[in-house]
Amino acid sequence: MKNLLLLFLLAGFKLFAQNVDADSIYLKEPNAKAPKVKTATIKTKGEELASHGFSTIATHVSLVKDIPAGTFQTLTFYFNSGLINLNKKEFNVEYKDTTLSLVIYDVSPEGKPGQPITDTPLFFIVKKEHRGALELDLSALKLPTQPQLFIGMAATDDHTTEQVVLKVRENKNSLSYTKSNGSDAWAEYTDGSDFKYDIKMKVEVKVE
């Protein structure tokens, strides 16, 4: 009887774990031992003049153009680095382990973020000690690309301090949109100046 009860408990746990996996995915860094595949890489351009946290911004995406046909292999973002670390107190920076959600949208007829290309939530963690590039492995998802997409991330909870800081690049040809905390409306990203900014990122595509 005890063995039978244990089997039921294990079966229930397995089903629960499968439901969790089906509802969300945590992205990791690529396996260095994975077989190499043919890829093409696109990088956002511009000067690294700024960065921001997520205490007022809930979601930030940038338009990436000229994406080759294929499936996403990796995405790389850059966190917690640069001049902001010279005066963390002034900018209310207090690094913590932070979960963010990767978001990828098609382009609406109005040129704004449209529909997400996947219904499955994609999460990743930025460790408090992390500095610089964070490469995320998307290869197992086999997400097809489109010639242009809005790519970025969203906070998963309220940030009372700047517990993670995202690097952005000044580029007069960039197009970025954000959602403020408590709002579902997209607004073109600005830091209060006349500059335009892209999220600093690298997009790696497994080409067909």
N, C-alpha and C positions, 0 to 999 in steps of 0.2 A: 504493500500500500504506500509506504514512504517513497519507494522508487517511482511509482506511478504519479504521485503528487509532484515529485521533482521533475518528471518529464513534462507535466502540464505547466509548471512554472517556467521551465526553460523554453517551452514552445511559446508561451505568452511573451516572454522577454524577447525572443527572436522576432515575433510579429511586431512588437513595439519598436524594436530597433529598425526593422525594415520600413515602418511608417515614417520614422524620423528621417531616415536616409532618403525616402521618396519625397519628402516635403522640403528638404533643404540640403545644400551641399556646402561643405567647408573646403575652400581651395587651399592647396599647399604649394610650396615651391617645387619646381621640376626635379625629378629624379635624375641625378647626374649620370646614372648607369643606363638610362633608357636609350633604346636605339635611336640613332640620328635620322631625321627626316629632312626632306627638302623644304626650306622655308623662305619666305620673303619678309622683310622687316620695314615698318614705317615708324618714324619718330616725329613727335611734335617738335617744332623749332622755336627759336627765339632766345632772348636773354633771360637768365634766371634772376629776376628782380624781386620776386615776391613769394609768399607762402601764406597759408591760412589754416585755421582750425575749423571746428564744427560746432562752436558754441552758438553761432547765429545762423550758419549755413547748414541745412539738413541734407541737401543733395547737390552735387556739382558734376556736370558733364561737359565734355568738349567735343566739337565736331572733328572727326578724323576722316579725311578724304583719300581717294585713290587707293582704297584697300583692294588688294588682289583677290581673285576668286579662290576659294578654298575653305578651310576651317580654322578656327582660332587655335593656335598652339600655346602661346603664352601672352600675358600682359604684364608690363612692368610699370610700377609707379614709384614715386620717391617721397620719403617721409622723414621728418624730424631732423633735417640737416640744414646747414646754411647759417647765415648771419643771425637768424633769430635766436640761435643758441647762445649768443653773446649777451643777451639781455632777456632771459626768459621771464624774469619777475615782472618787467614792464609790460610784457605782452600776455601775462597770465598763463604762461606755459607750464604745465605740470604733467609730464609724460606718464601714461598708464597703459597697461595692456588694453587694447581697444579693438572691438569687433566692428568691422565695416561691411557694407553690402555692395558687391560689384553690380553695376547697372549698365545695360547696353540697350539703346533705343534706336529704332529706325527714324528716318527724317520725315516729318509730317509735311503736307503740301504747303504749310505756312513757313517751313524751314526751321521749325522748333522740334524738340524731342517728341517722337510720336509714340509708337507701341513698343513695349519691351520685346526682345527677340527670344526670350525664354520666360516661362511662367515659374520656373524653379528658382527659389531664392538662392543666391550665390554669396556666401560669406567668406571673409578672411580676417585674420588677426594680425594687427601690428603690435609687436611687443614693445614695452616701454623703453627697452635698451636699444631698439632698432634705430639705425641711422643709414639713410641713403636708399639704394634701389631695393625694391621688393618685387620679385618675379613670381607670378602666379601661373600655375599649370592648368590650362583649359583643355588639353589635348583629349582627355577621356570624354569630354562632353560632346565633341564633334559638332560644335556650333558653326553653321555656315555663315560666311561673311556676306556683306553687301558692299557696294562701291563706296558708300559713305554711311557712317553711323555716329551717334552720340555715345561716347564711352566715358564712364566715370564711376562715382561711388556715392553711397548714402550712409549717414550715421544711423546706427540701430538703437540708440538711446540718447537721452539728453546729456549734453556736455556743459557742465558749469565752469570748467576751465578748458584751456586748449590742451587736451590730453593726447592729441595726435595732430601733427602739422603736415599738411600736404604741399608739395612744391608745385609752383606754377611758373609759366614762362611768358614773358611779354612778347607779343607778336601782333602786329597791326592787322594781319589777315585772319586772326583767330576768331572763333565763335564759340562762346561758352554760355551755358545757362545754369542757373541755380534755383533751388527752392529754399525759402527761409523756413526756420522752425515754425511749425504751426500753420503752414500754408501749403496748398497743393498747386499753386500757380507758378509757372516758369517765368523767370525774369533774366534778361541778359546780364551776365556777370560783370560787376564793376567793383573796384576797390575805392571808388570815390574820385579817381583821377580819369584822365582821358585815355589811359592805356587800355589795351585789350590783352586778355590772358588765355593761354591754353594750359590745361593740366600737363605737367611734364610726364610723358609716358612713351613707352615703346610697345608696338603691336607686332607680334610675330605670327605669321599665317603659314599653315601647312598648305602649300600650293597644289592645285590639281594637276 
